[in-house]
Amino acid sequence: MTQQHTGNGQEGRLNLAVFHGSVAGILIFLIYTIAYTEHANALFNAGLDWIGQTFGWYYMLVITSYLVFVGVIGVSRFGKIRLGPDHSRPEFSLLSWSAMLFAAGIGGAILFFVVSEPLTHYLTPPVGAGGDIDAQRRAMVQTFMHWGISGWGVFVVMGMALAYFSYRHRLPLAIRSTLYPLLGKRIYGPIGNAVDIASVVATVFGIATALGIGVMQMNYGLAYLFDVPEGLTTQTLLILLVVILATLSVVSGVNKGIRRLSEFNLLMVAAVVLFVLLQGDTLMLLNALVMNTGDYLTALVGKSFDTYAYHPDAKGWFSGWTVFFWGFWIAWAPFVGLFLARISRGRTIREFVAGALFIPLIFVMVMISVLGNSGINMVEQGLVVLGEQAINMPQATIYTLLEQLPWVGLTASVVVLLSIIFFVTSADSGALVLSNFTYILRDVNHDAPVRLRIFWSVLIGLITMVLLMAGGFRTLQSAVVITALPFSAIIVLSMIGLYRSLRIEAGKLEARQQVVTGNGAVLDWRERLDRTLDGATHDRADATIRHAIRPAMTELVEELTRRGQHASLIERETDEERLPCPMLRVDFEGAPSFIYEIHTRRMQPPSFLLADDDYYLRLDVHLADGSVGQDLNGYTRLQVAHDILNEFQQHLHFLTQAGVEGNLEHIPDHQADREQAVASGKVGCLETSKAYS
């Protein structure tokens, strides 16, 4: 039987259930908040207090479990698995990647809290007296806790799960995909839709909370510099400005707008921190940084479980600070997690965990230590107003601190610009992520249409305005904590699903190692030497495909079909080399298909070897998980057949093991998405598909 496949373009389609469900829920919230502002404000505040008192212990446990999980996975045997096919490599340089990690993961809220939070904990600690040396050390540790490695563990577990299932197993770039090992194909039904709707709602309120905090910061900065009045009218105009800039950035995509803004953002932050360090008591600040780091590392375990159970008077502080921050990190997890996945394709799990945990952490700790200790020192030296602002008007603290140093006009302007850029990078990244959540992508390596990104950018701005109208900072706190609670359970399930899938992946590797394969037609040593010293030209590669690889695959497909297997040979043509790229596939009922595919790849010949051309071609073997690093150039038909059978035998051994362990239904089958990608032109132009039955 011969089938002809034609592509219908590269466009996906809107996920109607998730899009309409999310928008409906958000609109109900907006209408209720606008129509019954006082009632909504009271309800949100009561919800924050109730969750803090009832689920504070739960938030502490899940945040710690996320961090422990990613740490164990990163150092384990799973760490060498790539977030993508085996042959994939990172898209962004280390500097660009680090900048985007920092800018998207932290957001402008850091400018709101970087001076005010250490000062608040120093002057009004949850337990004990304030205003002394011990209170200063505890204040820095507590601030490090709220902005440190524990929160980044939330982002890493979500980003790792999304990148693994989407880029390695070609499942949709959505939270539902992380539950495939638990739900199987039911993720495509109502359960999966509900998971994605919860993810969208949590993301929207997390981003809106960060934007609201940032707008308050920007408003004060403009009032400080240009006497712009503070209030809801100005904040509304600022939100419109951020939405417009975010829309322009998100339309330009990750490679241009978001990456460039993130890099510029990182340089500006470094300049401000370095300025304060050099203009202040430099030696004291450096000593304090080292001491704060040691105090934080020493206290990390104990603080991770500190619920203030024996200090009832601290419960309000605990709800308003620690529970709020844990809810804030969780609400941002789907947004930042998907964005981290988007920029981390091709890195190993170990690289991803180490980089995403520690690179932003270093930036944050330096920033908090330098600015926070500077603020505390100024209060100790008599700047009482700075301490009062930290408690009553936190958005003003960073400007008051800079006012004590030279060139305040310049530095305050930089902070205002930073506030804008921080929140533009958060808003545009958020719009991009929400678009991908609510759109069924043909190819997970591409993004949703521009019009959908614009829609989410505008909606985020609208929600931010409504939350500010409903009561300002307290309402922002309440909204993020309430929406984060249900999503925290989804992250736990994603964690379980990821671990189960990684175990299966390790079983596949062990199966390949356990099966002893042999090639009945080993290359003569002279032939091996020829292949080592002389790369294949276009004509030689074409000859190998037409006279060895294609005939071997054809014979195997016919023989497998004769023996009752559902085997097929698919041929396509590469866009660049115009060479046929055959793929042999064997489908199994209820189990992943076996795939053996040839990809051509241009290689630069090394300078120390003689070559007839500027490049040579490799004929790389690709299985379902990517390249196995083997070049078939120069192979005979018999040698190709034996190599295919070796891989087929290893695949059958893996399926047998997985079946015994009951894991077959939890393994994503790549074939449906591969066919869709081929049909849409993502991996080449499909010429013919021959299925023998």
N, C-alpha and C positions, 0 to 999 in steps of 0.2 A: 504494500500500500504506500502510495506517495502522497504527501500532504504539502501544500504550499502555504507558507505563513507570510503575512504582510503586516507591517507596523502601521499604527494609526497615530503616529506622533509621539512626542515625549511628555505630553501633559497628563497629569493625574486628574483627580476629581475631588470635589469637596466632600468631606465626611459629614453627611447631613445630620446624622443622629448626634454626633459629638458637637458639631457647630451649633445646631439649633438648641440642643439641650443646655449647652454652656451659656449661650446668649440669653436664653429664656430665664435661667437662674439668675444671671447678672442683672437683667432688666427688672426682675421682680425685686431684687435687693435695692436697685436704684430708685424705683418708684416708691417703695416703702420708706426708704431713708429720706427722700425729698418730701414726701407727704406727711410723715410723722417723725420729724427730726428729733424732737425731745424724747419721744418714746424709744426711738431707735438708739439714741445716745445712751439712755439709761439701760436698755437691754444689752448693748455691747459691753458696757462697763460691768454689769452684773455677770455677763458671760465670762469676761476675763477673770474676775474674782473667783467664780465658781470653778473654772478649769484650773486656776492656780492652786486652789485649795484641794481639789479632788484628784487632779491628774498630774500634779507637780512631780510626784515620785516616778510616774510613768514616763514623763518627758526626760527625766534624768537617765533612766534606764535605757530608753531607746537611743538617745544621743550617744551614750557610751557604747552601746552594742554596735552601732554603725561604725564607730571609729575602730573598735577592736576587730570587727569583721574585715574592713578594708586593709588594716595592717597585716592581719594574718594571711589574707589572700595575696597581698603584695609580696611577702617574703616566702610564700609557699611555692610548690612546684607549678602552680597555676600562673605564676608571675611572668613566665616567658611567653604565654599565649598573647597573640596580637589582637588588638581591637580592630579587626578587619581581616581580610585574607592573609595567609602566611607570607605572601610576597609584598604586601602593602608596606609603605613607609610614610613617615609623618609629612603632612602638607605644609606645615609652618615651621619656621626656625624657632630655636629655643627662646630667643628674645621676644619674638612676636607672640609665641604661645604663652610665655610668662606674663606679658603685658595684658593679654586678653583674659587670662585666668584671674588676675588681680582686679581689673576694671569691671568685668562682668560679675565676679563673685562677691565683691565687697560693696560696690555701689557707693553713692555719695553719702550714705548714712554715716560712714566713717568720719567725715568732716563734722558732722553734727555731734558725734560722741567722743572724738579723739581727745578733746580737752575736758569737756563737761563730765564725762563718765568717771575718769579717775578722780577728779575733784569732788564729785558727789559722794563717791564711796569713801573718800578721805575725810570729808567733813561730816557726813551722816552715814556711817557704816551700819550694816544690818545688826551687828553684834559688837559690843564694846564701845569704848570711847573713841572719838574722832580727833583729828588734829595733831597727832603725834607721829613719831617715826614708824612705830608699828602699824599705825593706821595707813600710812603712806605705802608701806610695803604690801599690806593686804589689799589696798585699793588697786595697785598695779596688777597684782595677781588676779584679782577678780575681773578686771577689764580684759586681761589676756585670756581668761577663761571664756568670756563672752564672745571674743573675736578670734579665738585661737583654733587649735587643731581639731577640737571637738566638733565645731561647726563645719569645718571643711570636710570632716568625715562624712557628713550628710551629703554634701555635693558629690564627693568622690564615689560613694556607693551608687548613687543614682546615675551619674555620668558613666561609670564603668558598666553598669547593667545595660543602659541604653546603647552604648557604643558596641558592646559585645553582641547583643542580639540583633541589632540593626545592621552593623557593618560586617560582622562575621557570618551571621546566619540569614542575612537579607530579610529579616522581618520588618514590619513597618516601624518607622522612627516615631514610636509612641510608647507611653508608659505601659500599655497593655502587653506589649511584646515581652516585657521583663517577667510576665507571669506565664509565659508559654509552657515552661516545664511543669507548672502546677495545673494549668487549665487546658493545655493542648489547643486544639482549634476552636475551643469555646471563646478564646480571646476575640474572635471576630464577631461575636454575638452581643447580647445585651450586657453581659458582665464586663466585657472589654470596653463597651461604650461608657458604662458607668464609671469605670476606672479612669478613662481619659477625661470625662467630664469633671470628676473630682480633681484631676490634675490641672485642668485648665482654670477652674475656679480658684484653687489654691495659688496658682501662679499669678493670676490677675491681681488678687488681693495682696500678695507678697510684693509685687512690683509697685502697685499703687501705694502701699505703705512706704516703701523706700522713696518713691517720687514725692509723696507728701512731706516726708521729713526733709528731703532735699530742697523742696520749694520754700519751706520755712527758712532754711539756711540761706538760700539765694536772696530771699526777700530782705532779710536783715542785712546781708552784705551790700545790697543795692541802696538800702536806707542809710547805711554807714557811709558809703562812698558818695552817693548822689542825692541824699535826702528823699529817696523814693518812699512814699508812705507804705507802712506795713498794714496788711489787712487782706481780706478775702478777695477784693477786686484785683489788687496787684498780684496775688498768688494765682488767681485764675489766668491772668495775662501771661504769667511766667509758665504756667502749665501749657498754655497754647504754644508758647515759644519752644518749649522742650519737645512737644509733640511734633511741631513742624520740623525741627532739626532732626529728631529721631526718625521721622518719616523719610527725610532726604538721605539719611545715613543707611537706613535699612533697605531702601530701594537700590542703593549702590552695592549691597551684598557684604559678605564677611570679608572677602579678600581686600576690598578697598576701604569702605567707610569704617566698618567696625574695627578692623585691624589697625588702621592708621590712627583713629581716635584713641584706641587703647594704648598704643605706643606713645603718643603725645601725652596722654594722661599720666602714664607712669613716669615720664621724664619730668613733668611738672610737679608731681608729688615728691619725687626725689629732690628737686630743687628747693622746695619749701622746707622739707625736713633738714636738708643740709644747711640751709640758711639759718634756721633756728638753732641747730646744733653749734654752728660756728659763732653766732652772735651771742649765744647764751654762755653758761658755764660749761664749756666743752668737756673738760676732764670729768666733772661731776656727772654729766649726762652719759658719757661713755661708761663710767663705772656703774652708774645706775642701770644702764641697759644690760650689762653683764649680770648684775645682781638680780634684776627683775627676771631675767631668763632663768637663772638658777632657782629662784623662788617658785616660778611657775612650774618648772619641771618637777620640783620636789613636791609641790602641792597638787599636781594634776590628778592623781588617783583619788585622793581624799575629796577634792573639790568636785570631782565628777559625780560623787554620790551624796553631796551635802544638800539635804532637803530642809535644813533648819528645823528638824522635828522637835528639838528640845528648846527652841526659841520661838514661842508662839507670836511674840511681838514682831518677829521678822517675816511673818508670812506675807504681809502686804508688799514688803520689799522683794521677797522671793518671786511673787507673781508678776510684779511690775518690771523686774529686771531679768532674772534668769529664765523664767518661764516664757516671757516675751521674746527673749533672744533665741531660745530653742525653737519656739514657734516660728520666728522670723526665718531662721535657717531652713526649717522643714518646708515652709511655704515657698521659699525660693528654690527648693531642691529640684522640682521638675523643670523649672526655667533654666537654672544654672547647669543642672545635670545634662539636659539636652544640648545646651550650648557647649559645655565641656566635651561632650561626645562629638559634637559637630567639628570641633577644632582639634580633636585628638585622634582621629582616625589614623591607623597605621602604627601607633605607638604600642609597645608591649604593656601589659597590665602593670608590671613592676615599674616601668617608666612613668606611667600615668599616675599611679598611686603616690610614688615618691615626689613627682613634680607638683601634682595638684594639692598635696598635703603641705609640702614644706616651702615651695617657692613663694606662694602668697603669704604664708605664715611669717616668713622672714621679713617681708615688706611691712606687714601689719605690726609686728612686734617692735621693729625699729621706729615706725611712725608713732605708735602709742607711747612708747617709752620716752622718746625725745620730747614730744609735745605735751604729754601728760605730766611728766616730771617737771618740765618748764613751768607749766601752769601752777602746780602745787608749790614750787619754790617761790613764785611771785606772790601767792597768797600768804605764804610764811613770812615774806618780806614786807607785808602790809597792804597788798592790793586786795582789800576786802571785797570790792565790787566784783572781782572775777569769781570769787567763791559764791557770792549771791546769785550771779548770773548762771552759774553751773546748775544751781538748784531750781531757779525760777525761769530762766530764759536761756536754755543751753545753746541755742543757735548763735548767740552773741559771743560765746567764750573764745572761739578761735580768733575773732577780730580784736577783742580786747587784749588777748595775749600778744598778737602781732603789733598792737599799738605801743607796746612797751619796747619795741625793737626799732632799729632804723628803717627808713624807706617804707613806712606802713602803707602809703598810697599804692606803691607797686605790689607789695606782698598781699594786701587785701584784695587788690584787683585780680591777682593770680588765683586767690582762693575762690573768688566769685566765678572766675572762668573755669576753675576746676570743678566747682559745684555743677555748673552747666554741663560740662563734658562728661562728668561722672554719670549724671542722670540721663544724658543723651545715650551713652553707651549701654546703660541698663535698659532704657526704654526701647532702643532699637533692637537690642538682643532679645528682649522680651517679646516684642512684636514678631520677630522672626520665628522664635520658638513657638509662640501661640499659633502662628500660621501653620507651622509644620504639624502641630498637634491636631489641628482641625482639618487637615488636608491629607488625602491618600496619595502619597508620592509614588510615581512610577519608579523612581530611582532615589534611594536614600542619600545619595551623594549630591542631590540637588535640593533646592528649596521651593517652598510654595510660591504661588504667583504674587506679583507685587501688589495687586489690588487687595489681596487678603491681608498682607502685612500692613498696608495703610489703614485698613479697617481696625485691626487690633491696636495699632498705635493710637488712633483716635479714641477708641473705647477705654484704653488704659488711662488716658488723660481725663476722660469724663468721670471715671470712677474715683480718681484722685481728687477731683474737685468736690464730688459728693461727700467723700469721707472728711475732707477738711470742713465742709459746711456743717457736717453732723457733729463736730466737736473737737476737731484738731487732733493733737498728738495722742490723747488718750483713746479716742475712737480708732485711730490707726493701729495702736497696740492691740486693742480688743479684736478688731477684724482679722488681723493676721494670726493671732493665737487660736481663735475659734476655727478658722478654715484649715489650719495646719493639723488639728487633732485627727480627723479621719484620714488625712493623707499619710500621717506617720505610720499607720498600720499597713498601708499599701507599700511603703518603703520596706517594711519588715518582710512582707510577702515577696517583694522583688529580690531581696537579699537571699531568701531561701531558694527562690527559683534560680538565681545566678549560681549559687553554690552547687545545686543539683546539676545544672548544665555543665559547669566546669568539671565536675567529677566524671560526667559522661565523656567530655572532651579528653580528659586524662586517660580514660579507658580506651579511647580510640588510639591514642599514641602508644599505649602499652600493647594494644593488639597488633599494631604495626611492628613493634619490636619483637613480639613473641613469635610471629609467623616467620619461619625460615623460608626465604624465597630463593629460588635458583633460576638462572638463565641458561637454558639448554644450548644457546648459541652464543657463547661469550665471544667478544671481539678478539680477533687476532691482535697480538701486542703491537704489530706494526700499524694496524688500522687505528688502534687507540692512540698511538703516537701521532699519526696524521691528524686525528681529530683534535688533539691537544695543541698542536702547533699551527694549525691552519683553520681559521674560522670560516664558516660557510658563507658563500656569496648568495645573492638572491636566487640565482639559477640552481645552485646546489640545494638550497633549502626547498625550493619548489620541486625539484626532482625527488627529494626524500619524502615529501608529503605525497606526491602523486604515485610514486612507485614502491613505497614501503609502508607509510603510515595509513593512507587511505585503504589500500588493499588488505592490510592486516585487520583494520577495524571492520571492513566489509565482511571478511571471512568470519570473524568472531561474532558479529551480529547475526549472520545467517546460522552459524552453528548454535549459538545461544538460543535463538528463536526455535530452532529445530528441537532443542531440548526443553522447551516449555517456558523459557524466560522471555520477559517482555523487554526486548533490546531494540535500540534504534541508533541510527547514525545521522547526525545533524551536521550540515556543512554550511559555513558562512565564509565571507571574504573580508579580510582586514581592510580598513579604510586607507591605511598608509602604504602598505606593501603590495596590495592586490594579490595576496596569496590565499588559497583556501585554508581554513582553520577547522578541521574536522573535530567533532565531539562524539564519543561513544557513551551511550547512556543505557543503564539497565534499571528498570523500575521494579519496585517491590511493593506488595500490598501492605500498608501499615508500617512501612519502614523507609528510611531515607534512600534515595536513588544512588546508584553508583555512577560517577561522572569521571570521564577521562578525556581531557580536552587539550588541544594544542594551541598555544599562543605564540605568535612571532614577536621577537623583541630585538631592537637594534642595540648593538654593543660597540663601544669604541675599542679597537684593537690596541693592546698594550704596546708602548713604544719599543720595547726590547724584542718584539717578535715581528718578522717580516709579514707584510700584508699587501694584498693586491688592491684593496679598496679602503675608503675612509671608515667603513664600518663593516661589521659582519652580523649575521642574523642567527639568533638562537631560536630553537623550536622547543619552547618550555612546556613541560607537562604540568597541567593544572588539574587538581582534584576539586572536590566540592569546597574545601577550605582554602584553596589558593594554590600557588605554585609549590612544587616539591623540590625545585632547584635542579631539575634534570633536563639536559639538552639531548634531543633525539637526532640531531644532525648526524648523518652518516650511518644510522642504524639500517639494518636490512629488515625486510618484511617479517622474518621469523623472530628477529630480536625485538621488534616492536610488539609482536603478539605476546611474547613471553613477558615483556615488561607490563603490558596491560593485565595479563593474568596474575602477575605478582600483586599488583594493586587490587585487583578484583578479589583475590584470595584474602588479602588483609581486610578488605571491607566486609566480606562475609564473616570473617572471624570476629570482627567488632560487632556486627549485628547479632551474632550468636551470643556473645557475652552480654550485650545490652538486653537481649531478650530474656536471658536467664535472670538478670537482675531486675527485670520489670521496667526498664527505662526506655523501651522503644517508642512509646507514645509521647515521650517528653522530648524527643529529638526533632528539631525543626527540619523539614525537608526543603532544601534550597531550590528544588527544581521549578516549582510554580513561579517563584520570583525570577529565576533565571530566564525562563521562557518569556515572561513579561518584559524583562529587560531587553532580551534579544529582539522581541517583536517590536519594541518601541525604538530600536536603533541604538540602545545604550552601549552595547558591547560589540557592535559590528552590524554589517548588513547581511541578514540571513538569506542565503540563496535557495537551498532546497532542504527539505527534511524527509528522510526516507525511513519509514517505520516498517519493519518486517514482522508480520504476524501470521 
